[in-house]
Amino acid sequence: MTAELVRGQNHPLSQAHLEIRVSAGTPVVVAATLGDDGGTVRGVEWVAHPGTPTLPGLEVSRQAAADHRLAVDLDAMPESVHRVHVLLSLPQAGGGPVRFGAVAAPFVAVTGLDGSEVASYTLTGLGSETAVVALELYRRQGAWKVRAVGQGYAGGLAELLTDQGLPQAQQLASGIHEAVAQGLARSVQAPPPRTADGDRSRQTAASALGPDQSGPASYGTQDHQNPAGPYASQGAPGSPPVPPVAVPGTGQPPGPAPADPSAPGPTPPPTGPAGGPIDYSHPRRATSAPPPPPAAPPAAPGQPAQPVAGDATGWSMEERLYNQIWGMFEDLARTTAAYRSAVDFAESRLEKEIDQVLSDPRSRIGGQGDAAREAALARQTQLVDQARQALDRDLAQLVAEADVVEPALPPAFAGWDNPVWHAYRVPMEIPMALRIGDLGLPESDRLRIPLLVRLPLERGLWIDSGRTAMADDVFVDTHERRRLAMESAVAHTARLLAVYPADEFTVHVVDPAGSGTQALAPLVRAGVLAAPPARGAAGVADVLGRLTQRVDLVQMALRGGVADSLPPDFDTAQQLLVVNDFPHGFDDRAVTQLRYLADEGPAVGVHLMMVADREDAAGYGPLLDPLWRSLLRLTPVPDDHLADPWVGHAWTYEPALVPPGSGVLDMVLRQVAAARTKRS
């Protein structure tokens, strides 16, 4: 049975040898890009287009035409390829339409070699776009799926390729259009449906070209508050797995990028969120290409594959789990988007059908109108039920995956209620990321996706002690919100202390009015703070002055190339400043220093965590707006203020708090303090 997809919906692919058929009603250029597990297109050699029509496992048309057939062999795809995007673009020459909105909606279908349709998608709703990502084939838990994308670009093929991360996008797009305009791709009739014996995707490029066709063209030296890093503020994974919600950096070290994606080649040094090299010197992190993820146990016929913890790619189990969580986040975002789109479509069609019934005078005679309305309601219910069944199927698979992933998480990724904390030992190296909460959607109450941010922190954290958007918050008074915010800040601080090696993370606290004394007691009692919490305006000025001088000193040393000449007693640990009750005790100079630390500190290891209500600082006017925007806002109670980087869902964030009555926080802080005493 053919799956008629809507935007964002996915469908499993049970066959490896496929054709992708495009019917556009007007000549279009078809291309395809290969992406790794983070979605990165590593270079122009990972793009199939009319000038270079064949890549391992993939062949596209050599012409601009109204009908195309792309050959795909998923078994022949290199192991490093996890995504295939099918792109459509309008030619720049020939007097054709200048935008997709002026022509009939393109139609794409994924078929077997016998011509039977597996899935289809009509790209509706296009307007000024001149290029569009039509489909995505992606590898998930060892199996392939197809997803309807429909993402259009008014800036054309160059903008599309730029969005996929190609620095040579403009040159490549120009080369593709030039190849089409100059006839480098000959106009030939679309091939008939292929059989398994005639599978072109396994043939060599020379035999696929044929004796009368020119070879690949040469282009010389071609060079959207999202929270997640995998989430939008922390970068997309590599940051993977974009994901949610404000994300810089992907966190996934790039693998080899040879001219032929299937050929071996040198591995460039992986880069961290700030662009510098990641230290893989520890024995658990090798500098060679990452090993393949563990294989899932074979599934029964007709049943989904059994989930396996760490089934994503990566240099270590930690990185595989990180990327797997990113993949779960993206899958939940897109399957929910497909469900919501289907429900919206069903409701709009119902309204249209009822309007037609009411506009027809004959429907008022003999009960015809009632029958027509009942039929329209039945169709709407059927569509919604079908969409819900598809959503429930995907949710069940994700819940099963979460059930095996959560127990396998290391402490930095695990919730405070995870038994892994009972075996906690102070680590010897910094982890890739830190869990700061969980994310969920209304349609998936059973499922929570860990919200991970990359380490070291690229952005400061703002723990909002003000009123949130959730309805239940109206019953929480101002004092209680501030207490909850400070307890949340302590939990985040304790987790940061716990995941860094001994003496590699120093915490300073500013509490001008002493309102956070009770919440700060676990940190003070364990002796893990650099000094007692600073009080009053004088204490604020002292701490800010010392940290500002530290930033200036390190910046000057780095710019002068004399980083090794820092004073012998210089504390090389990462520094965290926790500010409570802002702006109490802050004058204009202190506010300026705080903004300076937020902007310049992360690059030299000085990070900021503010516990504040933005309304309390309204008296400063727009002066503090850049400060708020530079921080990742977290709340001490559930709130839906974070959005994913793919479809923009409003995700409910739940903070990573210590369960009431649990002694795990004190136990962890005691071990941190003991390790520091032993090292001193």
Phi and psi in degrees as a GROMACS rama.xvg file:
@    title "Ramachandran Plot"
@    xaxis  label "Phi"
@    yaxis  label "Psi"
@TYPE xy
-76.227  136.018  THR-2
-93.8335  118.022  ALA-3
-91.0204  104.335  GLU-4
-83.6228  151.138  LEU-5
-111.232  168.059  VAL-6
-56.8186  128.18  ARG-7
92.566  -15.0366  GLY-8
-80.2578  147.829  GLN-9
-120.034  167.058  ASN-10
-153.714  136.51  HIS-11
-68.8286  150.393  PRO-12
-111.532  116.907  LEU-13
-92.7446  -8.67689  SER-14
-114.852  148.151  GLN-15
-93.3461  -31.5123  ALA-16
-97.4517  113.575  HIS-17
-135.103  162.943  LEU-18
-122.772  144.377  GLU-19
-113.413  114.922  ILE-20
-102.335  133.298  ARG-21
-118.913  128.398  VAL-22
-124.45  114.719  SER-23
-115.014  -14.7896  ALA-24
76.3813  -7.63435  GLY-25
-152.411  152.146  THR-26
-59.0994  130.577  PRO-27
-132.583  155.583  VAL-28
-94.8533  131.053  VAL-29
-110.884  133.582  VAL-30
-139.702  172.092  ALA-31
-149.195  143.927  ALA-32
-118.757  145.547  THR-33
-101.755  138.084  LEU-34
-128.722  153.057  GLY-35
-81.7725  -168.586  ASP-36
-68.4276  -14.946  ASP-37
-96.1563  3.62252  GLY-38
83.5271  6.41121  GLY-39
-81.0804  130.163  THR-40
-90.7044  112.727  VAL-41
-78.6457  -8.02425  ARG-42
168.853  174.588  GLY-43
-62.6356  -23.1505  VAL-44
-73.4439  -4.24845  GLU-45
-103.78  19.9465  TRP-46
-122.618  124.668  VAL-47
-99.4491  128.809  ALA-48
-153.339  174.993  HIS-49
-54.9047  -29.6246  PRO-50
-79.5888  -31.3101  GLY-51
-130.752  82.5615  THR-52
-82.2852  -12.2335  PRO-53
-122.651  134.756  THR-54
-133.656  161.313  LEU-55
-53.0565  121.198  PRO-56
82.3795  5.44455  GLY-57
-152.29  138.923  LEU-58
-143.911  130.668  GLU-59
-112.113  171.629  VAL-60
-71.9595  155.735  SER-61
-98.8327  13.4765  ARG-62
-141.46  164.503  GLN-63
-92.442  120.668  ALA-64
-151.572  165.574  ALA-65
-78.5528  -24.5502  ALA-66
-127.259  134.351  ASP-67
-135.367  153.955  HIS-68
-133.033  117.625  ARG-69
-100.018  135.424  LEU-70
-94.7789  131.276  ALA-71
-132.574  129.871  VAL-72
-124.956  100.56  ASP-73
-66.5361  -29.1618  LEU-74
-67.9385  -24.8753  ASP-75
-91.1123  -1.96549  ALA-76
-67.8778  136.373  MET-77
-58.1064  150.908  PRO-78
-61.3374  -25.9383  GLU-79
-77.712  -10.6372  SER-80
-92.602  124.669  VAL-81
-120.245  -11.25  HIS-82
-142.579  142.115  ARG-83
-128.195  118.947  VAL-84
-104.536  130.561  HIS-85
-97.8369  122.551  VAL-86
-112.847  141.275  LEU-87
-120.799  139.086  LEU-88
-143.725  144.222  SER-89
-81.6952  135.462  LEU-90
-61.7128  150.407  PRO-91
-87.0091  -13.3375  GLN-92
-124.864  163.722  ALA-93
107.007  0.147462  GLY-94
73.7093  18.445  GLY-95
-80.5875  -173.122  GLY-96
-63.6776  151.871  PRO-97
-101.201  -4.86353  VAL-98
-155.79  152.368  ARG-99
-67.5881  -25.9665  PHE-100
-66.3167  -13.9058  GLY-101
-93.2857  0.220991  ALA-102
-129.297  171.569  VAL-103
-62.4144  148.456  ALA-104
-61.4554  127.599  ALA-105
-61.998  150.98  PRO-106
-126.449  131.259  PHE-107
-125.123  142.771  VAL-108
-137.609  137.874  ALA-109
-99.0848  122.242  VAL-110
-126.798  160.317  THR-111
-80.1716  177.679  GLY-112
-66.9973  -20.6566  LEU-113
-88.2221  4.66371  ASP-114
90.0335  -5.58321  GLY-115
-71.9336  132.394  SER-116
-75.7359  135.46  GLU-117
-97.8554  -44.3518  VAL-118
-154.816  151.853  ALA-119
-140.681  159.802  SER-120
-153.693  127.547  TYR-121
-101.804  123.203  THR-122
-84.6518  81.8947  LEU-123
-88.6372  165.647  THR-124
81.3006  9.27469  GLY-125
-80.0397  145.905  LEU-126
-129.257  -95.451  GLY-127
-82.925  1.23601  SER-128
-68.8595  143.131  GLU-129
-117.07  -2.7514  THR-130
-147.516  151.418  ALA-131
-152.736  141.871  VAL-132
-86.7208  111.299  VAL-133
-83.4494  -55.5773  ALA-134
-131.531  158.834  LEU-135
-131.83  124.604  GLU-136
-99.0717  128.027  LEU-137
-140.215  149.388  TYR-138
-92.9928  128.678  ARG-139
-142.259  119.531  ARG-140
53.3498  42.9296  GLN-141
80.1603  -2.32242  GLY-142
-120.125  159.128  ALA-143
-103.301  145.83  TRP-144
-133.198  162.716  LYS-145
-117.735  138.746  VAL-146
-126.033  135.972  ARG-147
-79.7882  121.623  ALA-148
-103.329  -66.6922  VAL-149
70.0633  27.1464  GLY-150
-85.6594  114.444  GLN-151
-98.8155  160.116  GLY-152
-136.513  117.382  TYR-153
-69.0894  -24.5221  ALA-154
-80.4424  3.30944  GLY-155
81.3542  -163.733  GLY-156
-61.8813  -36.1541  LEU-157
-63.0775  -43.2115  ALA-158
-65.977  -40.2149  GLU-159
-61.096  -49.2006  LEU-160
-66.2711  -34.3203  LEU-161
-63.1186  -41.2498  THR-162
-64.4832  -24.9506  ASP-163
-87.1902  5.9258  GLN-164
92.1966  14.7058  GLY-165
-89.1565  114.98  LEU-166
-67.2041  -23.2419  PRO-167
-93.3841  23.5757  GLN-168
-59.1147  -45.1603  ALA-169
-63.5904  -45.4742  GLN-170
-65.4842  -41.7373  GLN-171
-65.7309  -43.2296  LEU-172
-61.9733  -42.0712  ALA-173
-63.3109  -40.4215  SER-174
-64.7261  -38.1546  GLY-175
-64.5463  -48.2936  ILE-176
-65.5482  -35.3522  HIS-177
-66.5243  -39.5615  GLU-178
-61.4408  -40.4624  ALA-179
-67.5929  -45.8815  VAL-180
-64.9509  -37.4319  ALA-181
-86.6332  -0.712377  GLN-182
77.2058  21.9554  GLY-183
-64.1366  -29.7034  LEU-184
-97.6765  112.287  ALA-185
-69.4391  147.474  ARG-186
-82.2873  111.708  SER-187
-129.288  157.657  VAL-188
-68.967  143.666  GLN-189
-59.8051  138.743  ALA-190
-69.4305  155.626  PRO-191
-72.475  168.755  PRO-192
-55.9238  140.362  PRO-193
-92.2436  155.124  ARG-194
-103.529  171.589  THR-195
-62.2188  -33.1435  ALA-196
-70.6844  -23.2816  ASP-197
-104.187  27.6089  GLY-198
-66.813  107.302  ASP-199
-75.7657  -21.8141  ARG-200
-67.4339  -16.2802  SER-201
-95.5064  -3.40186  ARG-202
-83.5284  164.22  GLN-203
-75.3859  163.376  THR-204
-61.9533  -38.1574  ALA-205
-63.7841  -45.3922  ALA-206
-69.7834  -31.179  SER-207
-70.0814  -32.7735  ALA-208
-66.887  -42.4025  LEU-209
87.2311  161.311  GLY-210
-71.1573  -18.4692  PRO-211
-107.575  11.358  ASP-212
-117.362  142.914  GLN-213
-74.1233  158.205  SER-214
-81.664  -176.975  GLY-215
-59.6357  140.822  PRO-216
-73.2559  153.209  ALA-217
-109.637  131.896  SER-218
-110.334  9.73878  TYR-219
68.8298  -143.277  GLY-220
-91.8386  80.13  THR-221
-84.4556  102.271  GLN-222
-80.4581  130.023  ASN-226
-93.6924  -46.9569  PRO-227
-71.1403  153.735  ALA-228
-113.213  -36.2331  GLY-229
-62.9284  20.0683  PRO-230
-132.891  157.194  TYR-231
-49.3519  -43.2808  ALA-232
-74.7257  -20.9396  SER-233
-103.441  10.3555  GLN-234
93.9313  156.259  GLY-235
-76.6328  154.079  ALA-236
-48.2345  161.027  PRO-237
91.7855  -16.4497  GLY-238
168.798  -51.64  VAL-245
-104.208  127.581  ALA-246
-135.639  105.711  VAL-247
-98.5281  144.162  PRO-248
77.7038  142.437  GLY-249
-94.3113  -25.2988  THR-250
79.0045  -7.37484  GLY-251
-99.9625  114.262  GLN-252
-62.9458  133.429  PRO-253
-68.5746  145.717  PRO-254
-91.9727  -163.226  GLY-255
-62.0287  148.057  PRO-256
-131.187  62.6528  ALA-257
-74.6571  170.026  PRO-258
-60.0034  -39.2878  ALA-259
-102.101  119.344  ASP-260
-56.5954  -22.5335  PRO-261
-91.6649  -7.74477  SER-262
-88.5508  149.21  ALA-263
-71.3356  154.457  PRO-264
-163.553  172.102  GLY-265
-68.6841  147.311  PRO-266
-96.2883  117.96  THR-267
-69.3242  155.183  PRO-268
-64.6115  131.853  PRO-269
-63.0761  150.921  PRO-270
-115.323  146.678  THR-271
-91.6368  -174.943  GLY-272
-58.7008  -31.0355  PRO-273
-93.1624  6.45828  ALA-274
92.7745  -9.94168  GLY-275
-84.802  167.907  GLY-276
-71.0225  145.913  PRO-277
-87.2859  137.327  ILE-278
-82.5736  109.88  ASP-279
-108.78  28.535  TYR-280
-74.0988  -21.9739  SER-281
-63.5546  144.396  HIS-282
-55.8097  -27.248  PRO-283
-77.4184  -8.1834  ARG-284
-123.016  108.123  ARG-285
-91.6796  154.849  ALA-286
-91.6837  -4.25073  THR-287
-79.3603  175.805  SER-288
-59.419  143.706  ALA-289
-65.7389  146.892  PRO-290
-70.0768  158.003  PRO-291
-65.7086  149.807  PRO-292
-66.9724  159.665  PRO-293
-62.0314  142.241  PRO-294
-79.3743  139.055  ALA-295
-74.2742  147.714  ALA-296
-62.2836  148.729  PRO-297
-61.0481  137.509  PRO-298
-91.7065  153.413  ALA-299
-66.6955  151.855  ALA-300
-54.1056  131.856  PRO-301
79.3326  0.582718  GLY-302
-109.06  148.413  GLN-303
-66.68  155.725  PRO-304
-62.9297  144.051  ALA-305
-71.6813  130.121  GLN-306
-67.9209  149.718  PRO-307
-132.766  133.203  VAL-308
-67.8351  129.041  ALA-309
81.3468  31.6018  GLY-310
-84.76  1.46941  ASP-311
-85.1412  170.818  ALA-312
-84.6622  159.023  THR-313
166.249  166.093  GLY-314
-79.2652  -16.0382  TRP-315
-149.803  166.844  SER-316
-60.48  -38.0038  MET-317
-58.5643  -45.9128  GLU-318
-70.5505  -35.0131  GLU-319
-64.1264  -41.2188  ARG-320
-65.6193  -40.3751  LEU-321
-58.5053  -48.3893  TYR-322
-68.577  -33.0433  ASN-323
-65.9631  -40.8909  GLN-324
-62.4815  -39.9056  ILE-325
-60.6508  -43.1584  TRP-326
-62.9684  -39.907  GLY-327
-63.7629  -40.4561  MET-328
-61.0648  -47.1741  PHE-329
-66.7314  -41.3378  GLU-330
-61.2332  -43.7193  ASP-331
-65.4051  -39.0333  LEU-332
-61.8807  -44.8138  ALA-333
-77.5134  -38.2849  ARG-334
-67.9852  -33.3994  THR-335
-69.649  -37.0454  THR-336
-62.5652  -40.2875  ALA-337
-63.5166  -41.7505  ALA-338
-63.5621  -47.5986  TYR-339
-63.6123  -38.0513  ARG-340
-63.9616  -41.8111  SER-341
-65.2373  -40.5077  ALA-342
-64.7956  -43.5885  VAL-343
-61.1537  -40.8405  ASP-344
-63.5319  -43.6583  PHE-345
-62.5771  -40.4926  ALA-346
-69.4388  -40.6597  GLU-347
-66.5394  -37.153  SER-348
-68.088  -37.4888  ARG-349
-60.6581  -46.5606  LEU-350
-60.843  -41.1832  GLU-351
-64.617  -42.8017  LYS-352
-67.1981  -39.0891  GLU-353
-67.0886  -39.338  ILE-354
-60.1353  -40.4192  ASP-355
-64.4095  -39.0293  GLN-356
-63.9529  -44.7811  VAL-357
-68.9185  -27.0921  LEU-358
-81.997  -7.81028  SER-359
-100.903  112.692  ASP-360
-59.5023  -28.0174  PRO-361
-66.2767  -22.9927  ARG-362
-70.226  -13.9864  SER-363
-84.9026  -1.77942  ARG-364
-108.171  131.26  ILE-365
67.0285  23.9535  GLY-366
72.906  13.5858  GLY-367
-64.0715  -35.0467  GLN-368
-64.5843  -42.6059  GLY-369
-62.7187  -41.4756  ASP-370
-64.5392  -39.8513  ALA-371
-66.5262  -39.8066  ALA-372
-65.4297  -41.9149  ARG-373
-63.0323  -38.934  GLU-374
-65.9183  -40.5125  ALA-375
-64.4832  -41.4477  ALA-376
-64.5033  -37.9727  LEU-377
-64.6322  -40.1558  ALA-378
-66.2223  -40.4442  ARG-379
-64.0207  -42.9613  GLN-380
-62.4201  -40.0597  THR-381
-63.6785  -43.8201  GLN-382
-62.8381  -44.1461  LEU-383
-65.358  -40.5221  VAL-384
-63.584  -41.497  ASP-385
-62.7684  -42.5164  GLN-386
-64.7059  -38.4867  ALA-387
-67.5256  -37.6148  ARG-388
-62.2163  -42.6684  GLN-389
-64.5496  -40.5805  ALA-390
-64.858  -45.0776  LEU-391
-61.9158  -36.7322  ASP-392
-62.187  -46.5915  ARG-393
-67.5903  -38.7687  ASP-394
-64.2869  -40.2681  LEU-395
-60.749  -39.055  ALA-396
-68.6  -39.7827  GLN-397
-69.8492  -37.5311  LEU-398
-63.5628  -42.2984  VAL-399
-62.118  -38.1409  ALA-400
-67.0502  -42.9333  GLU-401
-62.2199  -33.9647  ALA-402
-65.3914  -28.2515  ASP-403
-95.2027  -23.3913  VAL-404
-78.36  -44.3596  VAL-405
-57.3119  -47.1612  GLU-406
-65.7594  -19.7241  PRO-407
-90.4503  -1.79869  ALA-408
-73.6401  143.288  LEU-409
-73.2551  166.934  PRO-410
-53.9999  -39.4652  PRO-411
-62.1433  -27.9574  ALA-412
-98.7026  -12.4536  PHE-413
-90.6423  152.586  ALA-414
-71.52  162.423  GLY-415
-65.3506  -19.6829  TRP-416
-90.0173  3.38762  ASP-417
-76.1915  133.518  ASN-418
-59.272  -16.4771  PRO-419
-59.1518  -26.1342  VAL-420
-68.8495  -24.3201  TRP-421
-71.6318  -17.1606  HIS-422
-107.581  21.7369  ALA-423
-64.3152  137.327  TYR-424
-134.484  146.002  ARG-425
-59.8091  126.689  VAL-426
-72.991  164.484  PRO-427
-99.1115  -11.1746  MET-428
-144.974  161.028  GLU-429
-77.9972  133.849  ILE-430
-74.5909  170.403  PRO-431
-68.7889  -38.0511  MET-432
-151.831  173.174  ALA-433
-135.182  137.249  LEU-434
-84.4799  125.829  ARG-435
-117.824  6.05971  ILE-436
160.104  -166.506  GLY-437
-132.418  155.469  ASP-438
-124.468  142.505  LEU-439
-149.451  166.07  GLY-440
-122.898  154.059  LEU-441
-58.4405  -32.8299  PRO-442
-75.1949  -9.24738  GLU-443
-132.857  65.1938  SER-444
-61.6112  -28.1149  ASP-445
-77.6737  -13.2726  ARG-446
-118.84  130.329  LEU-447
-126.881  132.651  ARG-448
-102.892  126.29  ILE-449
-59.7137  135.873  PRO-450
-95.4072  111.075  LEU-451
-109.511  140.244  LEU-452
-119.009  144.52  VAL-453
-72.4537  150.727  ARG-454
-115.588  144.673  LEU-455
-67.9971  156.738  PRO-456
-58.8309  133.035  LEU-457
-91.7739  -21.8886  GLU-458
-131.173  151.767  ARG-459
-74.1123  170.742  GLY-460
-115.523  137.159  LEU-461
-115.572  111.251  TRP-462
-89.1676  107.907  ILE-463
-78.1031  115.078  ASP-464
-93.7302  5.56793  SER-465
-89.4579  -175.528  GLY-466
-71.3249  134.937  ARG-467
-100.421  177.51  THR-468
-81.9865  -15.2988  ALA-469
-69.5675  139.925  MET-470
-61.215  -37.454  ALA-471
-64.6777  -17.3521  ASP-472
-68.2689  -18.4137  ASP-473
-64.7705  -18.6566  VAL-474
-91.9015  1.35821  PHE-475
-103.665  119.685  VAL-476
-77.5577  172.011  ASP-477
-60.1779  -44.0884  THR-478
-62.4223  -42.4692  HIS-479
-67.0188  -39.5705  GLU-480
-62.1241  -41.5196  ARG-481
-68.6023  -35.4081  ARG-482
-65.7532  -44.8738  ARG-483
-63.4185  -38.5583  LEU-484
-64.4517  -41.0516  ALA-485
-69.8933  -38.5979  MET-486
-62.9914  -38.2543  GLU-487
-63.9554  -42.3239  SER-488
-62.6964  -38.7995  ALA-489
-65.1933  -40.7941  VAL-490
-63.125  -42.8538  ALA-491
-64.9144  -41.2099  HIS-492
-64.4708  -43.6785  THR-493
-62.3937  -38.5878  ALA-494
-65.5774  -40.8926  ARG-495
-61.7212  -44.5419  LEU-496
-61.0047  -36.3363  LEU-497
-73.3343  -29.9983  ALA-498
-94.3421  -7.75168  VAL-499
-93.7777  148.101  TYR-500
-59.182  159.119  PRO-501
-56.718  136.683  ALA-502
67.6456  14.4471  ASP-503
-110.723  11.0683  GLU-504
-149.967  118.814  PHE-505
-114.372  134.679  THR-506
-116.66  129.258  VAL-507
-114.281  143.363  HIS-508
-127.2  133.428  VAL-509
-114.736  116.705  VAL-510
-133.142  76.7733  ASP-511
-54.0352  -43.33  PRO-512
-97.2707  -1.29512  ALA-513
74.1189  16.1603  GLY-514
-72.3312  -15.9466  SER-515
-99.9068  14.6874  GLY-516
-57.1184  -46.388  THR-517
-65.5806  -45.1751  GLN-518
-66.9716  -33.7639  ALA-519
-79.7083  -6.26505  LEU-520
-54.8155  -42.6005  ALA-521
-59.7968  -38.1334  PRO-522
-70.3088  -42.4178  LEU-523
-67.9803  -43.6506  VAL-524
-62.7841  -37.5858  ARG-525
-77.8166  -15.6085  ALA-526
73.1561  32.5859  GLY-527
-99.2383  0.911619  VAL-528
-88.5241  152.682  LEU-529
-65.2254  -31.4033  ALA-530
-161.255  163.646  ALA-531
-56.8209  152.891  PRO-532
-54.4613  132.516  PRO-533
-73.2116  138.461  ALA-534
-118.929  152.02  ARG-535
68.0333  175.048  GLY-536
-63.7812  -35.6202  ALA-537
-66.4783  -41.5658  ALA-538
-64.0555  -40.3628  GLY-539
-59.9934  -48.5749  VAL-540
-62.3283  -38.3962  ALA-541
-65.5454  -49.3122  ASP-542
-65.277  -46.6678  VAL-543
-63.4308  -38.3385  LEU-544
-63.0265  -43.9001  GLY-545
-66.2179  -41.4253  ARG-546
-71.435  -35.2566  LEU-547
-64.5291  -42.8249  THR-548
-62.8275  -36.6901  GLN-549
-61.8801  -46.942  ARG-550
-59.868  -45.9125  VAL-551
-59.9851  -44.1157  ASP-552
-63.7571  -46.7065  LEU-553
-66.3376  -41.0032  VAL-554
-60.6038  -43.8021  GLN-555
-64.5129  -39.1338  MET-556
-65.636  -40.8791  ALA-557
-69.0391  -43.2154  LEU-558
-65.7943  -33.1317  ARG-559
-85.9409  -1.37714  GLY-560
67.893  26.5573  GLY-561
-124.921  42.6311  VAL-562
-60.0082  -28.3975  ALA-563
-73.961  -8.54906  ASP-564
-96.7876  11.7586  SER-565
-62.7882  153.944  LEU-566
-54.5405  145.165  PRO-567
-60.1502  -29.5829  PRO-568
-90.5759  11.6647  ASP-569
-69.5919  129.687  PHE-570
-77.8526  109.375  ASP-571
-85.4246  1.04249  THR-572
-70.473  157.61  ALA-573
-64.5725  141.943  GLN-574
-113.368  135.492  GLN-575
-123.139  127.566  LEU-576
-107.043  117.599  LEU-577
-99.8761  119.99  VAL-578
-112.261  118.135  VAL-579
-106.509  148.169  ASN-580
66.3213  27.1383  ASP-581
-63.2318  140.277  PHE-582
-99.7249  20.699  PRO-583
-58.5321  128.89  HIS-584
84.2795  5.03817  GLY-585
-108.766  124.026  PHE-586
-96.3153  -176.521  ASP-587
-60.1416  -39.1353  ASP-588
-64.3718  -42.6929  ARG-589
-64.7946  -38.7598  ALA-590
-63.5482  -41.9668  VAL-591
-62.9605  -41.8429  THR-592
-64.5848  -37.8296  GLN-593
-63.9984  -43.6294  LEU-594
-62.6377  -38.3258  ARG-595
-63.481  -43.0204  TYR-596
-64.9321  -38.8742  LEU-597
-65.4107  -37.2502  ALA-598
-81.8585  -45.7939  ASP-599
-101.607  -20.4215  GLU-600
-64.1116  -46.7582  GLY-601
-55.7863  -33.529  PRO-602
-67.5175  -21.2843  ALA-603
-120.486  21.0122  VAL-604
86.1743  21.6237  GLY-605
-117.274  119.535  VAL-606
-119.65  158.333  HIS-607
-125.166  134.82  LEU-608
-130.032  114.403  MET-609
-107.911  136.237  MET-610
-111.535  106.025  VAL-611
-157.558  157.779  ALA-612
-107.652  121.135  ASP-613
-59.6622  -31.347  ARG-614
-65.3462  -31.0468  GLU-615
-64.3866  -25.9841  ASP-616
-98.4059  12.361  ALA-617
-62.4309  -24.8831  ALA-618
-64.9389  -19.7663  GLY-619
-81.2103  -5.51011  TYR-620
64.8239  -146.893  GLY-621
-73.9966  -0.0590761  PRO-622
-58.1031  -37.236  LEU-623
-94.259  -2.23725  LEU-624
-56.2915  -45.3836  ASP-625
-60.6152  -31.61  PRO-626
-66.5973  -48.4689  LEU-627
-61.8458  -41.8541  TRP-628
-67.5076  -25.2749  ARG-629
-81.4698  -9.18752  SER-630
-106.002  153.37  LEU-631
-89.2442  115.328  LEU-632
-78.902  127.148  ARG-633
-124.419  154.736  LEU-634
-121.101  152.289  THR-635
-82.187  -7.53547  PRO-636
-129.856  160.461  VAL-637
-56.5496  136.262  PRO-638
-155.138  150.659  ASP-639
-108.277  52.2915  ASP-640
-99.4583  -1.78035  HIS-641
-102.64  146.355  LEU-642
-127.708  144.826  ALA-643
-80.9555  161.58  ASP-644
-85.2531  1.89613  PRO-645
-103.173  -58.7924  TRP-646
-119.535  -1.83982  VAL-647
76.0908  27.3366  GLY-648
-60.873  147.726  HIS-649
-87.1686  107.58  ALA-650
-92.776  140.688  TRP-651
-82.5712  118.018  THR-652
-92.5194  133.338  TYR-653
-122.283  124.099  GLU-654
-67.1031  154.295  PRO-655
-86.4872  89.3391  ALA-656
-104.552  156.61  LEU-657
-76.4855  131.58  VAL-658
-57.1193  142.238  PRO-659
-57.0148  135.449  PRO-660
81.7246  -4.50489  GLY-661
-78.7827  142.134  SER-662
-99.3155  11.3887  GLY-663
-65.7534  -35.5849  VAL-664
-63.9807  -48.3298  LEU-665
-63.3622  -38.4602  ASP-666
-62.9079  -44.497  MET-667
-65.5932  -43.9077  VAL-668
-65.3242  -34.1863  LEU-669
-63.6775  -41.0953  ARG-670
-66.7485  -38.698  GLN-671
-61.7922  -46.2433  VAL-672
-63.6398  -40.7684  ALA-673
-64.9477  -40.1209  ALA-674
-64.8082  -36.4272  ALA-675
-69.5391  -39.1024  ARG-676
-64.0535  -38.5212  THR-677
-67.3425  -35.1294  LYS-678
-76.6564  -24.4933  ARG-679
